[in-house]
Amino acid sequence: MSPDRDALIQPADYRPPGSLGSASPGAPRGPRGSAWRLIAVAVALLLPVGWFLLTARAVTIQVEPQPDRLAITGGLSLHFGGHFLLRSGQYRLHAEKDGYQPLDSELTIADDSSQAAFTMAKLPGRLKLVSTPVAAISVDGQPAGSTPQEALELPAGKHQLSLTAPRHQPQQIEVDIEGLGKLQTLTVELKPGWAPIVVSSRPAGAEVSIAGQPQGKTPATLELGAGAVELEFRLPGYKPRRLPVQVVANQPQTLPEVLLESADATVQLSSTPDGASVTVDGAFRGRTPLALSLTPGTPHALVLSRDGHENAEARLTLAAEERKTLALKLTPILGVLKLSLTPADAVLRIDGETRPLGDGRLELAATTHRIEAAKPGFRPYGGDITVRRGVDQKLDIVLQSEAELKAAANPALISSATLGLRLRKIAPGSFTMGTPRSDQGRQANEVQHPVRLTRPYYLATTEITNAQFRQFRSGHSSGIVARASLDNEGYPVVRVSWDDAMAFCNWLSGKDGLPAAYNADGSLVQPLTTGYRLPSEAEWEWAARFHGDGAPRRYPWGNAMPPPPDSGNFADARAGTLVNQILDGYDDGHAATAPVGKGLAIAPGLYDLGGNVSEWVHDRYDGAIVPSMAAVSDPFGPAGGAEHVVRGSSWRHGRITELRLAWRDHAREPRDDLGFRVARYVE
């Protein structure tokens, strides 16, 4: 037994409380008092905890992504098993995670709250951006400096980068920024926005420019930006050349060698008098004064011609870019015009200049002149007359008073106020158009049929001349045939279409104050006007074959072959190199066209209805003429047909078939032996 077990337990003396020798107040009362005190303290502590547990609720706090550190402040909270015990009220939630923005958010707990969710934002990423070459940067359309960028800070997510650099193609890149403060690296090589273009020329050494900006001299390799450009090559002594080029970025090209032509020489040409027609090596080039461009190093023959003057000629051989001034004088060819004027005190103008009448003998250049006479109270006179060398011509001008004009409302002969063109009044009548089957040279399209013309009309006494047509269209040229010019002022105009003739008629109507005869499509204005038009085929044949003595004429000169001298301008010996068949033994003095009015007049005073040039008429041609027992009144041809009727022989014709006034031809295109004359109704 241990000593403790063997110890003797001695009874203690009993001392009532408060007795002498008892413990003082406040001294420990022994084991039982201490226990009660501990219980009291525990109860004091557990009561609030119990109250908290009874009044708090479990709330699930979700933070994405899972934070490394999480705290709730602003009140008592207990965290257990992924939940928080929280009483209703306001708190603040603090969360932290590497690579994310710290979260500091207000947390409101209501009586019915069971969960709360929060998301943490990623920290921006950093982009190291390098490009070749250095480029300007924009991010999502906003400027962001230029490369290189060591650490371009961008929010996490997809972004559109745009890089631009001079002479390079823009680069568009979509980049996905991871964020979390991480550094990403992007290296970009921009594609060139230009291409090497190899150019060369013959001869070499030409300066190449774009929009006036020099680029180098051939041969050269040009670095050109993408797109359409026009290269200009210039070399002294040579014509400049332009070459369009489509440059594709980063695609080299070698252009074909550019062949440079020697630069033209220039002649500043003038004549006395001016207005002379100029041909160079047989080709019409215009009228003086004139600037001519000539091929260098080549001999050229210049011929100046003007009605009423001898031709002037010059031969030139010039160097490239040589400049020369040349003045030529044309010698006038004179003729005599014997002029009488009634009343004698009327003012006389010749070619626009007032001239004294004197004894009435006027020496004028052998060409067509404009003669005008005027006196107050009288109708002015205006007309053209062609003066010929060695021929004394006579012109009697009688001005009509106003009273005489009223008495002669429809004169037998009128003149165009604009052109001085004379027109003869043709009385209407009935006749048989076409020829009998027995007629020598007859064609199938000359079927006989009765026609009746009911209205008087005017028909031009001559064909329209080059000079007259050029008042309507100044640039027209009738050209040449071999070495024969068709372009002289007084010659009939040729190489005109039917539409040209129609347009001329409407123009002349407007100039003379008459209503237009034609619509734009070539049809006649309805009702028919008194404006200028082409004669109908019936009007042409009536005037050519029947009007005057009433008996039908076979040829312009009569009814028998061969034609007597000066009967007209036909295919004579001079035209032997131009046509297949000629009139043996006949010489009209002209290989091709001749001045209008040269041949014999078909009564009453109508010239060149046969010979010189064939003539457009109004009618369309369909090849079919249906015989009819009833006379057709005032016909203007069929409604359809791609071609138009052509009447009258020309300088190209020497066969009986074409020389007959009944011959009918048709055409669609202009010819060098086809012109026209005009007509109009009297009223």
C-alpha positions in Angstrom: 0.0 0.0 0.0 1.2 3.4 -0.8 1.8 5.9 1.8 -1.2 7.9 0.6 -3.5 5.0 1.3 -2.1 4.6 4.7 -2.6 8.2 5.6 -4.9 8.8 8.5 -8.0 10.9 7.8 -8.6 13.2 10.7 -12.0 14.9 11.3 -12.1 18.6 11.0 -13.6 20.9 13.4 -17.0 22.4 12.5 -17.1 26.1 12.3 -20.4 27.7 11.6 -20.4 30.5 9.2 -19.5 33.8 10.6 -17.8 32.2 13.6 -14.4 33.3 14.7 -11.7 32.0 12.5 -13.9 31.5 9.4 -12.8 32.6 5.9 -13.3 36.2 5.0 -15.9 37.3 2.4 -14.8 36.9 -1.1 -12.6 34.0 -0.3 -13.2 30.8 -2.3 -16.1 28.9 -1.0 -14.8 25.6 -2.1 -15.3 23.4 -5.2 -19.0 23.7 -5.4 -19.0 27.5 -5.7 -16.5 27.5 -8.6 -18.6 25.1 -10.7 -21.6 27.3 -10.5 -19.5 30.2 -11.5 -18.3 28.3 -14.6 -21.8 27.3 -15.5 -22.9 30.9 -15.3 -20.1 32.0 -17.6 -20.8 29.3 -20.2 -24.5 30.2 -20.2 -23.6 33.8 -20.8 -21.5 32.8 -23.7 -23.8 30.3 -25.3 -26.9 32.4 -25.2 -25.7 34.8 -28.0 -24.4 31.9 -30.1 -27.6 30.1 -29.8 -29.5 33.3 -30.6 -27.2 33.7 -33.8 -27.7 30.1 -34.8 -31.5 30.5 -34.4 -31.7 33.8 -36.4 -29.0 33.2 -39.1 -29.6 31.4 -42.4 -27.3 29.3 -44.6 -26.3 31.2 -47.8 -24.4 29.7 -50.8 -21.8 32.2 -52.0 -20.6 31.4 -55.6 -17.6 33.2 -57.1 -16.4 32.4 -60.6 -13.7 31.5 -60.9 -12.9 29.9 -57.5 -11.0 32.6 -55.6 -7.8 32.0 -53.8 -8.9 34.2 -50.9 -12.5 35.0 -49.8 -13.7 37.1 -46.8 -17.0 38.7 -45.7 -17.0 41.8 -43.5 -19.6 44.0 -41.9 -21.1 41.4 -39.5 -20.8 37.9 -38.0 -20.5 35.1 -40.4 -19.7 31.4 -40.1 -18.3 29.4 -43.0 -18.8 25.7 -43.2 -19.1 23.1 -46.0 -19.2 25.7 -48.9 -22.0 27.7 -47.1 -22.0 30.8 -44.9 -24.3 31.4 -41.9 -25.4 35.0 -42.1 -28.1 37.1 -40.6 -30.1 39.5 -42.7 -28.2 42.8 -43.3 -25.5 44.5 -45.4 -22.0 42.9 -45.8 -19.0 43.4 -48.1 -17.6 40.5 -50.0 -13.8 40.4 -50.7 -12.2 37.9 -53.1 -8.8 37.6 -54.7 -7.3 35.3 -57.3 -4.1 35.5 -59.2 -4.7 36.9 -62.8 -8.1 38.5 -61.9 -9.2 41.9 -60.7 -9.8 41.9 -56.9 -13.5 41.6 -56.1 -14.9 44.1 -53.5 -18.7 44.0 -53.7 -21.7 44.8 -51.5 -23.6 41.7 -50.3 -27.2 42.1 -49.2 -28.8 39.3 -47.2 -32.5 39.3 -47.0 -34.9 37.0 -45.0 -35.3 34.8 -48.0 -31.8 34.8 -49.4 -30.3 31.4 -50.0 -27.5 32.1 -52.5 -25.4 34.9 -54.1 -23.3 34.7 -57.3 -20.3 36.9 -58.3 -17.9 36.9 -61.3 -14.3 38.1 -61.1 -13.0 39.9 -64.2 -9.8 38.8 -65.8 -6.9 41.2 -65.7 -6.0 42.7 -69.2 -3.5 40.9 -71.3 -0.4 42.4 -72.8 0.4 42.1 -76.5 3.9 42.5 -77.9 3.4 43.5 -81.5 6.2 43.7 -84.1 5.8 44.3 -87.9 7.9 44.6 -91.0 7.9 47.4 -91.9 6.9 49.7 -89.1 3.2 50.2 -89.3 0.4 52.3 -87.7 -1.9 50.3 -85.5 -5.6 50.6 -84.8 -7.4 48.3 -82.3 -11.2 47.9 -82.9 -11.1 51.0 -85.1 -9.2 53.2 -82.6 -5.6 54.4 -83.2 -3.2 52.6 -80.9 0.2 54.0 -82.0 2.7 52.2 -84.2 4.9 49.1 -84.1 6.9 47.9 -82.3 4.7 47.8 -79.2 6.4 46.1 -76.3 3.3 45.7 -74.1 0.0 46.8 -75.6 -2.5 46.3 -72.9 -5.9 44.9 -74.1 -8.9 43.5 -72.4 -9.3 39.8 -72.6 -11.3 38.6 -75.6 -11.2 39.0 -79.4 -10.0 42.2 -81.0 -9.6 43.5 -84.5 -6.1 44.8 -85.3 -5.4 46.9 -88.4 -1.9 47.6 -89.6 -1.1 50.1 -92.3 2.2 51.2 -93.8 3.2 53.3 -96.8 3.5 51.3 -100.1 2.2 48.1 -98.4 -1.2 46.4 -98.3 -3.3 47.0 -95.2 -3.4 44.0 -92.9 -6.5 43.0 -90.9 -5.9 40.5 -88.0 -8.2 39.1 -85.4 -6.3 38.4 -82.1 -7.7 36.5 -79.1 -6.3 38.1 -75.9 -6.1 35.6 -73.1 -5.8 38.3 -70.4 -4.8 37.3 -66.8 -1.9 39.8 -67.2 -0.2 37.4 -69.5 2.1 38.6 -72.3 1.4 37.4 -75.9 3.7 38.1 -78.9 2.5 38.7 -82.5 4.9 39.3 -85.5 3.4 40.5 -88.8 5.0 40.9 -92.2 3.0 43.3 -94.4 2.7 42.4 -98.1 4.0 45.0 -100.5 1.3 47.3 -102.0 3.4 47.8 -105.2 4.9 45.8 -107.9 8.1 46.1 -110.1 7.1 47.1 -113.6 9.8 46.7 -116.3 9.5 49.3 -119.1 11.5 49.8 -122.3 11.2 51.8 -125.5 12.7 52.0 -128.9 14.7 54.1 -129.1 15.7 54.0 -125.4 16.2 56.9 -123.1 12.6 58.1 -123.1 11.4 59.8 -119.9 8.6 57.9 -118.2 6.1 59.9 -116.1 2.8 59.5 -114.3 0.5 62.5 -114.1 3.5 64.7 -115.0 5.7 63.2 -112.3 9.0 61.7 -113.7 9.5 58.0 -112.8 12.8 57.3 -114.7 14.2 56.7 -118.2 13.8 53.6 -120.3 14.9 50.9 -119.8 13.8 51.0 -116.2 12.2 49.0 -113.5 9.5 51.1 -111.8 8.0 50.3 -108.4 4.4 51.3 -108.9 1.5 51.2 -106.5 -1.4 48.9 -107.1 -4.2 50.2 -109.4 -4.7 51.7 -112.8 -2.0 54.1 -114.0 -1.2 55.7 -117.3 2.5 55.9 -118.2 3.6 58.6 -120.6 6.8 58.2 -122.6 8.5 61.3 -124.0 11.7 61.6 -126.0 12.8 64.7 -127.9 12.1 64.3 -131.6 9.4 61.7 -131.1 5.7 61.8 -130.5 4.7 61.2 -126.9 3.1 57.8 -126.2 0.6 56.9 -123.4 0.2 53.4 -122.1 -2.4 52.4 -119.6 -1.2 49.8 -117.1 -3.1 47.8 -114.4 -0.7 47.2 -111.6 -1.4 44.2 -109.3 0.3 44.4 -105.9 3.3 42.1 -105.6 3.0 40.8 -109.2 5.9 41.8 -111.3 5.2 42.8 -115.0 7.4 43.3 -118.0 5.6 45.6 -120.5 5.9 45.2 -124.3 8.5 47.5 -125.8 7.0 50.9 -126.6 7.8 52.0 -130.2 8.1 55.7 -130.5 7.2 57.5 -133.7 9.2 60.4 -135.0 7.5 63.7 -134.0 5.5 65.5 -136.8 6.8 68.5 -138.5 4.5 71.5 -138.5 3.7 73.9 -141.3 1.7 77.1 -140.6 0.1 77.6 -144.1 -1.6 80.7 -145.3 -2.7 81.9 -148.7 -3.7 85.0 -150.6 -6.7 85.0 -150.8 -7.4 82.7 -147.8 -10.0 79.9 -147.8 -8.1 77.8 -150.3 -8.6 74.1 -150.2 -5.4 72.3 -149.2 -4.5 68.8 -150.2 -1.4 67.0 -149.0 -0.3 64.1 -151.2 -3.7 64.1 -152.8 -5.7 64.0 -149.5 -7.9 67.0 -148.4 -6.6 68.5 -145.2 -8.7 71.7 -144.8 -8.7 75.3 -145.8 -6.2 78.2 -145.3 -5.1 79.5 -142.9 -4.2 76.0 -141.7 -1.7 74.3 -139.3 -0.5 71.1 -141.0 1.2 68.2 -139.3 3.5 66.3 -141.7 5.5 63.1 -141.4 9.1 64.1 -141.0 11.8 62.9 -143.5 9.2 62.3 -146.2 8.7 64.5 -149.3 5.2 66.0 -149.4 3.3 67.6 -152.2 1.0 70.5 -151.1 -1.7 71.8 -153.5 -3.8 74.9 -152.8 -7.0 75.4 -154.9 -9.7 78.0 -154.8 -12.4 78.6 -157.3 -11.4 81.3 -159.7 -7.7 80.9 -159.1 -4.8 78.9 -160.5 -3.6 76.2 -158.2 -0.6 76.9 -156.1 1.8 74.1 -155.3 4.7 73.4 -153.0 7.0 70.5 -152.1 8.3 70.1 -148.6 10.6 67.7 -146.8 10.9 68.6 -143.1 12.8 67.2 -140.1 11.1 65.9 -136.9 9.7 68.7 -134.9 10.7 71.3 -137.5 8.4 74.3 -137.6 7.9 76.2 -140.9 5.7 79.1 -142.0 4.6 79.0 -145.6 2.5 81.7 -147.5 1.4 81.0 -151.0 -0.3 83.4 -153.4 -3.0 82.2 -155.8 -3.3 83.9 -159.1 -6.9 84.8 -160.0 -8.5 83.6 -163.2 -10.6 86.5 -164.4 -13.9 86.5 -166.3 -16.3 89.2 -167.4 -19.8 89.7 -166.0 -22.0 92.2 -167.9 -24.5 93.3 -165.3 -27.6 95.4 -165.7 -29.5 96.6 -162.7 -33.1 98.0 -162.5 -33.7 100.4 -160.8 -30.2 101.7 -161.6 -29.8 103.4 -158.2 -30.1 100.1 -156.3 -27.2 99.2 -154.1 -25.0 96.4 -155.6 -23.0 94.0 -153.4 -20.7 91.4 -154.7 -19.5 88.8 -152.2 -20.7 91.1 -149.4 -18.8 94.2 -150.6 -20.5 97.2 -152.1 -19.4 97.8 -155.7 -20.2 100.6 -158.1 -22.0 99.4 -161.2 -20.2 101.7 -163.6 -20.7 100.7 -167.2 -21.9 97.3 -166.1 -18.8 95.5 -167.2 -17.3 93.8 -164.2 -14.0 91.8 -164.1 -14.4 89.1 -161.5 -12.5 86.0 -160.5 -13.6 82.9 -162.4 -15.6 81.4 -159.6 -19.0 81.5 -158.0 -19.9 84.9 -156.6 -22.7 86.1 -154.5 -24.6 89.0 -156.2 -27.0 91.1 -154.1 -29.0 94.2 -154.9 -31.3 96.2 -152.7 -33.4 99.3 -152.6 -36.0 100.4 -150.1 -39.5 99.6 -151.2 -38.3 96.8 -153.5 -37.7 93.1 -152.9 -34.0 92.5 -152.5 -32.2 90.2 -154.9 -29.6 87.6 -153.9 -28.1 84.9 -156.1 -25.0 83.1 -157.1 -23.4 83.3 -160.4 -20.3 81.4 -161.6 -18.0 83.5 -163.7 -15.9 81.6 -166.3 -12.6 82.4 -167.9 -12.9 83.7 -171.4 -16.6 83.8 -171.3 -18.6 87.1 -171.2 -21.6 86.4 -169.1 -24.7 88.6 -168.7 -26.9 89.1 -165.7 -30.0 91.3 -165.7 -31.3 92.1 -162.2 -34.7 93.6 -162.0 -35.9 94.4 -158.5 -39.6 94.0 -158.0 -41.6 96.7 -156.1 -43.9 95.7 -153.3 -46.8 96.1 -155.6 -45.2 93.8 -158.2 -44.6 91.3 -155.5 -48.2 91.3 -154.4 -49.1 90.7 -158.0 -46.6 87.9 -158.4 -47.3 85.8 -155.3 -46.1 82.7 -157.0 -43.2 83.6 -159.4 -41.9 81.2 -161.9 -38.4 81.4 -160.5 -37.5 81.9 -156.8 -34.2 82.0 -154.9 -33.3 80.7 -151.4 -32.7 83.7 -149.2 -29.9 81.8 -147.5 -28.1 80.2 -150.4 -29.2 82.1 -153.5 -30.2 78.8 -154.9 -32.7 79.1 -157.7 -35.9 77.1 -157.9 -38.2 76.8 -161.0 -41.9 76.5 -160.6 -43.3 73.4 -162.2 -46.9 73.3 -163.1 -48.8 70.1 -162.2 -50.0 67.5 -164.8 -50.8 63.9 -165.6 -48.5 61.5 -167.3 -47.5 57.9 -167.7 -44.5 57.1 -165.5 -42.1 54.4 -166.7 -41.3 53.0 -170.2 -42.8 50.4 -172.5 -41.3 47.0 -172.8 -39.9 47.8 -176.3 -37.8 50.7 -175.0 -34.1 49.9 -175.6 -32.2 49.6 -172.3 -35.4 49.3 -170.3 -35.2 47.7 -166.9 -37.8 45.5 -165.1 -38.4 48.3 -162.5 -39.7 50.8 -165.1 -43.3 49.4 -165.2 -45.6 52.0 -166.8 -48.4 53.4 -164.6 -50.5 56.6 -164.6 -49.6 59.4 -162.2 -51.4 62.7 -161.5 -49.6 65.6 -159.9 -52.2 68.1 -158.5 -50.0 70.7 -156.8 -47.5 73.1 -158.3 -44.0 72.8 -156.9 -40.6 74.4 -157.1 -37.6 72.4 -158.2 -34.0 73.6 -157.8 -32.5 74.4 -161.2 -29.2 72.8 -160.2 -27.8 70.2 -157.8 -26.7 71.4 -154.3 -23.0 72.4 -154.5 -20.1 71.8 -152.1 -20.2 75.5 -151.1 -23.9 75.4 -150.4 -23.7 72.2 -148.4 -20.8 73.5 -146.3 -22.9 76.3 -145.1 -24.9 73.6 -143.4 -22.0 71.3 -142.5 -18.7 73.2 -142.7 -16.4 70.1 -142.3 -17.8 68.1 -145.2 -15.4 66.9 -147.9 -16.5 65.3 -151.2 -13.0 63.9 -151.6 -11.1 62.9 -154.7 -11.3 60.1 -157.3 -7.8 59.1 -158.4 -6.3 62.6 -158.9 -9.6 64.3 -159.8 -10.9 66.5 -157.0 -14.7 66.3 -156.2 -14.3 69.0 -153.6 -14.4 72.3 -155.5 -16.9 74.9 -154.3 -19.1 75.0 -157.4 -19.1 71.2 -157.9 -22.1 69.1 -156.8 -21.8 67.8 -153.3 -21.3 64.0 -153.2 -20.7 61.3 -150.6 -23.8 62.4 -148.6 -26.4 60.0 -147.4 -30.2 60.3 -147.8 -30.4 61.3 -144.1 -27.7 64.0 -144.8 -29.9 65.4 -147.6 -33.0 65.3 -145.5 -31.3 67.1 -142.6 -30.0 69.7 -145.1 -33.6 70.4 -146.3 -34.9 71.0 -142.7 -31.9 73.2 -142.0 -32.5 75.3 -145.1 -36.2 75.6 -144.3 -35.3 77.0 -140.9 -32.8 79.5 -142.4 -35.3 80.7 -145.0 -38.2 81.0 -142.5 -40.1 78.0 -143.8 -41.7 75.2 -141.8 -39.8 71.9 -141.7 -40.9 69.3 -144.2 -39.5 66.3 -142.4 -39.9 64.6 -139.0 -36.8 63.3 -137.3 -37.5 59.8 -138.6 -37.5 61.0 -142.2 -41.2 60.9 -142.7 -43.0 63.9 -144.1 -44.7 66.3 -141.7 -48.5 66.0 -142.1 -50.2 68.0 -143.5 -47.5 68.6 -146.1 -45.7 71.9 -145.6 -44.0 74.4 -148.0 -40.6 73.6 -146.5 -37.7 72.3 -148.5 -37.6 68.5 -149.2 -36.3 66.1 -151.8 -38.5 65.8 -154.9 -40.7 62.8 -155.1 -39.8 60.3 -157.8 -42.9 61.3 -159.8 -42.0 65.0 -159.5 -38.5 64.3 -160.7 -39.6 62.3 -163.7 -42.3 64.8 -164.6 -39.9 67.6 -164.6 -37.1 65.7 -166.4 -39.2 63.9 -169.1 -42.5 65.7 -169.7 -42.7 69.2 -168.4 -42.2 71.9 -171.0 -43.4 70.7 -174.4 -45.4 67.7 -173.1 -43.6 65.1 -175.2 -41.6 62.5 -173.2 -37.8 63.0 -173.5 -35.6 59.9 -173.8 -32.2 61.5 -173.0 -31.3 64.8 -171.5 -30.4 66.2 -174.9 -33.3 64.7 -176.9 -34.3 61.3 -178.2 -31.3 60.0 -180.2 -27.7 58.9 -179.6 -25.0 60.0 -179.5 -25.1 63.1 -177.4 -24.1 66.3 -179.1 -21.2 68.3 -177.6 -21.8 70.1 -174.3 -24.8 67.9 -173.6 -23.7 67.3 -170.0 -21.1 65.6 -167.9 -21.0 61.8 -168.7 -18.4 59.0 -168.8 -16.3 60.5 -171.5 -12.7 59.8 -172.7 -11.2 61.6 -169.7 -13.0 59.2 -167.3 -11.5 56.2 -169.1 -9.3 55.2 -166.1 -12.2 55.5 -163.7 -15.1 53.7 -165.3 -15.6 50.5 -167.3 -17.6 52.0 -170.3 -17.3 55.4 -171.9 -19.0 57.4 -174.6 -16.7 57.1 -177.6 -15.8 60.4 -179.1 -17.4 62.5 -176.3 -15.4 64.9 -174.2 -17.1 67.1 -171.6 -13.8 68.4 -170.2 -14.0 66.7 -166.8 -12.9 63.2 -165.7 -15.3 63.3 -162.7 -17.7 65.9 -161.5 -18.0 69.4 -163.1 -19.5 72.7 -162.0 -23.2 72.6 -161.7 -25.2 74.0 -164.6 -22.5 73.2 -167.2 -24.7 71.0 -169.4 -27.6 71.8 -171.6 -30.8 72.9 -169.7 -33.8 70.6 -169.9 -36.8 72.9 -170.4 -37.7 74.9 -168.5 -34.1 75.8 -167.3 -33.3 72.7 -165.3 -29.7 71.6 -165.3 -27.9 68.2 -164.8 -31.1 66.1 -164.4 -29.0 63.8 -166.5 -25.2 63.7 -166.1 -22.8 65.2 -163.5 -24.2 63.3 -160.4 -27.1 61.0 -159.8 -29.7 62.4 -157.4 -31.5 61.1 -154.2 -35.3 61.5 -154.4 -37.7 61.2 -151.5 -39.2 57.8 -152.2 -38.1 54.5 -150.6 -37.3 51.7 -152.9 -39.0 48.3 -152.6 -38.4 47.1 -156.2 -42.1 46.5 -156.9 -44.3 48.7 -159.0 -47.8 47.3 -159.3 -49.5 48.5 -162.5 -52.8 50.3 -162.0 -55.4 51.5 -164.4 -56.3 54.4 -162.1 -53.9 57.3 -161.8 -52.2 57.7 -158.4 -52.2 61.3 -157.2 -49.1 63.0 -155.7 -47.3 59.8 -154.7 -44.3 59.8 -152.4 -43.4 56.1 -152.7 -43.9 53.0 -150.7 -44.0 53.0 -146.9 -41.2 50.5 -146.5 -37.8 49.7 -148.0 -34.3 49.9 -146.7 -33.1 51.9 -149.7 -34.1 55.0 -151.5 -34.7 55.7 -155.1 -31.9 57.3 -157.1 -32.7 59.1 -160.4 -30.6 60.5 -163.3 -27.2 59.4 -164.8 -23.9 60.6 -163.5 -20.3 61.2 -164.7 -19.8 57.4 -164.2 -22.4 56.5 -166.8 -22.0 55.9 -170.5 -24.4 53.2 -171.4 -27.8 53.7 -173.0 -29.6 52.1 -170.0 -28.3 54.7 -167.5 -28.3 57.7 -169.9 -32.1 57.4 -170.3 -34.1 59.8 -168.2 -36.4 56.9 -167.3 -33.6 54.9 -165.6 -34.3 54.0 -162.0 -31.5 53.2 -159.5 -31.5 52.7 -155.8 -29.0 53.0 -153.0 -28.5 52.9 -149.2 -25.0 54.3 -148.8 -23.3 57.5 -150.0 -21.4 57.4 -153.3 -18.9 59.6 -155.1 -21.4 60.2 -158.0 -24.5 60.7 -155.9 -25.8 64.1 -154.8 -29.3 65.8 -154.6 -31.4 68.8 -155.4 -34.3 70.2 -153.4 -37.9 70.9 -154.0 -40.8 72.5 -152.2 -44.5 73.1 -152.7 -45.5 76.5 -154.0 -48.2 76.8 -151.4 
